[in-house]
Amino acid sequence: MGGLDLDALLRSRVVDVPDFPQPGVVFKDISPLLADHVAFAGAVDAIVAHHGRGTVDKVVGIEARGFIVAAPVAYHFGAGFVPVRKPGKLPLATHETAYDLEYGQNVLQVHENAFSPGDRVLIVDDVLATGGTAAAAARLVGTAGAEVVGLSVLLELEFLGGRAAFVAEHPDVDVHALLPY
């Protein structure tokens, strides 16, 4: 990026929104980062560079903001893109798993035929908070017979302990965050 301080650029494009989606929560809005072509390209390139081309067969994007980052990462890897979605969004037979959020509970699904046995899979999302969503996505990948080789996120909210929770369930997975907070 020609001497550009990527960390500073990315941090300058993340906006804190207090009391969203509920009082006491400070939401990290990545919309300005996505809208800045230099910041967005830098984030995608940094994820690809961290994992190295040729190391993944599929890239999972977690609904919904994870799709935005995962799709161009998959393109750069020359890998397939697999959406992991909330219930009722996928038309074919699915695997599903429940998980806890930092302020609730939900379910994720993936098509049963999304992976081939032995596929090397990178999970990409916007934020690693409590680790529940990422761990659920990794469980789905494993259920389908593929191997999670990495988890990359734009932001990690370290004070919520998500990395430790994820690693406790998936100790051999490389966890990478562009912006730890």
N, C-alpha and C positions, 0 to 999 in steps of 0.2 A: 504494500500500500504506500510505497514511496516515502518512508519516514513518518507516516501518519501514526499517531498514538491511537491505536484501535480501541483500547480500553477506555480512554478518555472520550473518544467520539461516541462509543456505544452508551456509556454512562450518561452522556449529555442528552441522549435521545430517549431515555427512560424517564417517564413522568410519574411521580407519586400522586395518587388520588386517594385522599383520606375518606374513611367511612364508606368504602365500596368493596364488596357488595352488601356489607352490613356494618353497623357502627363498630368502631375499634379496629377494623381491618384497613391497612394501607395497601391499596392495589397498585402494582407496578405496571403502568400502561406502556406497552411496547409499540403502540401505533406510530409514534414519531420515528422510532428506529426503522420500522418497516417502510415508512414513507420516504426515508432518505436513502437513495440508491447506493451511495458510498457505504453507509453504515450497514445496510442490509446485505450487500455483496460481501463486505468485510466479515460479517458474522457467519455467513454461509461458507466462505472460503476458510475461515478459522476452524470451523467444525470439520470440514473435509481434510484440512491439513493435519489436524490433531489425530485423526484416525487413519489417514493414509489411503490413497486410491488403491482399489483392488482388494480391500479387506472386508467388504460387505457385499452381500447379494441382494438384500432388501433393506429398505429404510421404512420404519414404522413412524407414522405421524399420529399423535394423539389429538383427538377432537378437542377444540377446533383450531386454536392458534398454532398447535403443533403441526398441522397440515401446511401452514404457510411457510414454515422453515424447512420441514422435512422434504417437501417436493423438490425444491432446488438442490438440496443436499443429495437426494437420490439421483437427480439428473447428473450432477458433477461426478458421482461415483460410477455412473453407468449401471445403476442398480434399479430394481423395481421399487415402487412406492406402495405401501400397504396402509390404508386408513384403519385406525382403531377408533370405534365409534360408540356412542351411547345407544341404549336399546332402541330397536324399531327403525334404525336407519339403514341397515344392510339387508338386501333382498334375499340372499341365499342362506343356507344353514350356517350357524355360527357357534363358536365357542364363546363363553361368557364367564366373567368373574366379578364379584362385588369388591368394593374397596372403600376405605374411609378417606374423606377430604378433611382439610383443616377446619371446615365448618359444615359438615354434613356427611352423607354417604351417597354412592352412586354405583353403577354397573357399567362395565366396558365389554364390547363384543368385537370379534374379528371373524371374517369368513373362515370356515373350516379348511378351505382349499387355498388360503392365502400364501402358504409356505410349502416348500418341499423339505423333506427330511434332510437335515444337515445344513440348511441355509444359514448363513452368518448374517445376523440382523443387528442393525443400529437403531435404537429408539431415539427419537428426537421430539422434544417438547419445548414450550416457551419457558416454563418455570418449574423448578424442583422445590417444593415446599415441604410437606410432611413425608413425601416419598410414596404415598399410597397409590397415586395414579400411575406412576412409573413402574412400581412393583407389580401392579395389576396387569399392565401391558406386557411386562416381562413374563408373567405367569402364562398369559395367553400365547405368547410366542413359543414357550416351552411346551405347552399343551398341544400345539400344532406340530411339534417335532423339530422345530428349528432352534438355533442357539443364539442367545443374545450376547453379542461381543462388546457392545458399548451403549452408553446412555449419554446423550449430549443435550444440554439445555442452554438457553440464552442466559437465564437468571437463576441463581440459587439463593434461597432465603435460609441462610445457614442457621439462624436462631431457631428454626423449626425442626432441625435434626433430620431432615429428609434423606440426606446422603447416608447417614448411619443406619437408618431404617431400611433403606434400599439395599445397602451392602450386606446387612444382616441376613436378608433373604436371598440375595444374589451376589455372593462374595467374589466371584471371578469376573464380574463385569466392570469394565473401565468406565468410571463416571467422570464426565467432563462438563464444567460450567464455565461459560465465557465471563460472566459477571457475578462473582459471589457478593452477597450483601449480608 
